[in-house]
Amino acid sequence: LLRTLRGSGRARAGLRAAWGTVKEEEEDGGGEEGQWRLYPGHIPTSPLQKALLAAGSAAMALYDPYRHDMVAVLGETTGCLALPSLRDKMKHHPEGYRILQERPRIRLSTLDMAKLQGLPDGTLGREYVRFLEENKVSPDTRMPPKFVDDEELAYVIQRYREVHDLMHTLLGMPTNMLGEVVVKWFEAIQTGLPMCVLGATFGPVHLSTRKLQILATELVPWAIRSGRNANCVLNIYYEQRWEQPVDSLREEIGIFPPP
């Protein structure tokens, strides 16, 4: 993590301080009593370490919004209120509860890409694969959680990451900066994750004047209305909806047609 940092000296110093003590505790066997590894890859961290990691990762994510590793760290270290709320929404919804129980994963190893490519145009599975191909992205690039100190909440944020590309598909947004900002506005309303709020608020500084005008007059109002109107997007078992038309799923969830 630290070897790849660029930019702010304070951000580097804060992350180095936090990461140094994290590595010491990792070598000692997991930190304080009760803070042993809760799942593969888990790194127990104190509130101070989380604060330092959050500050450093926020600075780096603002400097380079495409630093997905920094965005991931920020999401984990600042989601202490939003993640339990999302988990509770899933627990109180039949389909969301099944997802929490069965723990499906969206990865190349779990997807039948040939089958999805053979689905009719307009279905969720075919349009999802089209999105991956056109934007040259892979579901396997989503980082596993490390700093969430609850095994179930770690799955919730993992699930959020793995359905992010499906949000692009449902919202009809590409992976350029404009598309990412629009999706972040939708996700900020939906999830309440501070990382999404930060991306929605500061992402537009990288846009041109023309794109800012389109964002402000058309796309953001639509994303906010859709986010407020839609049911929790983590309560959809997408793996069992591949053959459903995208328009039908949008209507079911409550996402308004893209402008």
N, C-alpha and C positions, 0 to 999 in steps of 0.2 A: 504493500500500500504506500509506504513512505517513499520508496524508490521512484514511484511514478509521479510524485507531487511536483507541481510547478506553481509559480505565482507568489502569492502573499507569504512573506516570511513569518508573520504571526500565525497564519494558518498552519504552516509547516511546523512551527514550534509547538503549537497547541496539540496537533495530531501526534507529533513525536513524543511529547510528554505522556499523553494518554496511552499511545501504543506501547511505549516502553514499559509502563507499569502493567499493561495488559499482558505483554509477553512474559514478564516476571511471574505474574500470577499463573499464567498458563503452564510455565515450567514447574511451578510449585505444586501443581495439581488442581488448579481451578479456583484459587482465591479463597475468600472467607468461607467459613462453615455454612453449608446450605447453598453455596454458589458453585456447585460442581456442574460439569457439562450436562445440559438437559437434553441435548440431541446432537447428532454428528455435526461437527463444525462450530458448535456453540462456544463463544468466548465470554465468560462471566466478566462483567465490568461494574464498577461502582458508579453512583450518581455523578461524581466529579468526572470520572473518565468519560461517561456518556456525554456530559456537557462539553468537555473539550473536543471530543470527536464530532459532536454536532456542530460546534462553532467552526472547526476547521473544514469539515465536509461542506458546510453551507457556503463558506467563502470560496472553496474550490468549485462547487457546483455553479455558483454565480459567475465565476471567472470563465468556466467552460461548461455550458449546459449539457454537452455530450459526454461528460465524465460520468458514465453510468455507475461506476464503482462509488464515487462520492455521493451521488444521488441515493444509492442504496444504503450507505452508512447513515446518511441524514434521515432517511425514512425510518430506519430501525431505532435510532437514538432519540427521536422526537415523537414517536408514535404511542407513547405510554397511555394516552387517553383515548385516542382514536381507535387503536387496535382492539381493546376490550369492547368498545361500542360496536364495532363491525362484527366481532365474534358473537356478541349477544343477538344482533340482528339475524345472523346465520342460524343460531340455535333456536330461534323462535319462528323459523320458516321451514316448512317440510323439506323443500329441495336444498336449502342451505344447510339444514341439519344433516342430511344425507352426505353432503359434500364434506362436512367436518368429520363424519364417522368414517367415510370411505377413503378420504384423502387422495383424490385423483390428482395426477400431475400432467401438465401439458408440455411434453418434450418430444423430440424426434423419435425417441425410443418407445413412446406410447402412442404415437400417431401413425395411422396407416395413410401415408401421404398419397400413395397411388389411388386408394379408394376416394380420398378427399378430392383429388384432381379429377376424378371421373364423375363427380356429382354434377348435377345441372347448374348452369350459370344462375346466380342469384341466391343459391343456398348458402348457409353460413359456412359450411366446410369448404366449398369451392371458392368463395370470396375471401376466406381467411388465407387459404393457400395462395391465391392470387396476390393478396397483400404481402405475404412473405416474399414471394418471388419478385414482385415489382420493386419492392423496397430493399431487397437483398438483406433481409434480417432472418434470424433463426430463434426459435423458442429456447434453444439451449444456451443463449447468452445471458439469461436471467440468473443473477447471483443468488446462491443459497443464503439464508439468514445466518447471522453470527452473533448479533448483540441483543437479541430479544430474549429476555430472561423468563420465558414461559413457552413450553413446547407447543401448545395449541395456538398461541398468538404468533409463534414463528411460522406455523403453517398458514395462518391467515394472511400474513404479509407475503409469503411465498405465492399463495394463490392470487393475491392482488397483482403481483408482478407478472405471473404467467397469463393472466387474462388481459393484460394491458394491450397487447396487440389485437385482441378481439374487440377492445374498445375502439381502437383505430378503425377496425373493420366496420363496426356498427355505426360509428360516427362519420364514416367516409372520409377520414383524415389521413394524409400521408405522414411520413416521418420527418419532413423538413421542420424548421423551427416554428413556422406558422401552425402546422398541424399539431405539433407537440404542445404548443401553448393552449390551443383549443381543447385538446384532450385533458390537459392539466386543469383547466377551468372546470370541465365536467367532473373530473375525478375529485377535485377539491370540494365541490358541493356534495358529491356522493359519499366520500370517505371521511372528510375532515382531517386528513393527514397534513400536518404542517409542511411536509415536503412538497405536496401538491399545491398548497397555497403559495409557497415561495416560488415555485416554478411558474404558476399562473400570473403572479404579480410582477416578477422580475424578468421572465422570459421575453416579454415584448421589447425590452431595451435592445435586443439584437435584430429587430425587424426594421425594414425600410418604412418611410412615411406612408407610402401607398398601402402596404400590408397592414400597418397600424390602423389606417382608416377602415379597411375591410374588417379587421379584427374588432374594432370598437363599435362599428355600426351594424354588423351582421353576425359575426361568428360568436363573439362572447355573449351577447344577449341570448342567442339560440342555445349555446352550451349551458348557460345558467338555468334557463327555463327547462331544458331537458334534464339537467341534473336534479333539479327540484321535483320535477314531475315523475321521474323514473323510480321504479322499485330498486332496491339494493342490487347492484350488478353482480355481487358475489353470491347471490342466491340462485343463480342460473347454472345448471349442470350442463355446461356447453358441450361436453363430450357426448352427451346424449341428444344434442340439438343440431348436429352437423347437417342433417337433411332438411331442416326447417328453413324456409325462405327468410332472408335478412329482413325484408320489410315486415314480415309477420312477427319476427322476434322483436324488432324495434317497437312495434305497436304493443306487444305483450308487456315489454319492460316499461314502456312509457317514454321512449326517446322520440322526439319530433323529427320528421324528415329533414335531412341536411339542407341548408339554404343553397 
